[in-house]
C-alpha cells in the first residue's frame, strides 16, 4: 500500500508540464502566498556559455585618466585647491581719511609679500593720474581708468593672475563696481579693498558703493571732524551753488559737517540761493523799467 501511494505522489509531481504551484500558509492570520518555481533551472534559463555575450569591456580597458572612485558620505574629496577672495569697504564723508586708510592697508599687504595694485577713476585729476594721493600728501602709484572692466586687459592677463590685492579709490565714480568686485573675489580669488563716498552732498546714495555692501566681508564707516564745531562729521556739505552730483573738488568746494550744521548749512545755502534769485529778478526789473538814455 505504501509503495502504491508513493508511486501516485511521484506521478502527480511530474504530471505538470514544467511548473508546480505551491500554496504557503505561514500563519492563519496571514494571507496565502503563491509562487511558482521552475521544475529544473535548465527548463527556463539557458546556460550562459560565454560570460561576455553582452559585449561588455573588461574594467582594465577604462581610460585611466577618468576617476572611477565614489565619494562616500562623510569622506573628504581631494580636488584642486582654490582660495576665494575678500571684499572690504571703507566708507565716509570727504576728509574722513578713506584714501589714507586704503593706502595703509595696501602697504600692509605689500609688506606681507602680496602683489598689490590700486585703481582710481580718471575723472579725479586733482593730484594727477599717476598716483593716488591723500589730502595730507601721501601717495601710491595707481591705474587711472574710466571703468574697472578694462583693468585686467590693461594690467596684463598673466600679471593679473598673479595679483593678490586690488585697491579701488574714489569707487563712487565706477558704474561697473558691483560686477567687478563680485567676479574678482568670487571667481578670481582677489582681495578687493574699496574706498569711496557713501553719499553725495544731498546725502543720497552715490554711485554703486552701497550696492556692494551685500558682497562685503567687512564695512568700515569713517567720520571726519566738523569744520564748524569740531564734533564728529558724518556728512559732506557743498559750499557752492553748483547742483551736479559729480563735481570734483577739495576744501574749496566741500567741508565735513555734523548733522546739526548740515541741516543749518543746507538752510543757509537755500536762503542764499533764494536771496540771490530775488536779487537777480530785482536787477532785471530795474533794468527793464529804467528809461532809455
Secondary structure by P-SEA (a helix, b strand, c coil): caaaaaaaaaaaaaccccbbbbbbbccccccbbbbbbbccccccccccccccccccccccccccccccccccccbbbbcbbbbbbbbbbbbbccccaaaaaaaaaaaaaaaacccbbbbbbcccccccccccccccbbbbbbbbccccccccccccaaaaaaccbbbbcccccccaaaaaaaaaccccccbbbbbccccccccccccccccccccccbbbbbbbccccccccccbbbbcccccccccccccccbbbbcaaaaaaaaaaaaaaaaaaaaaaaaaaaaaaacccc
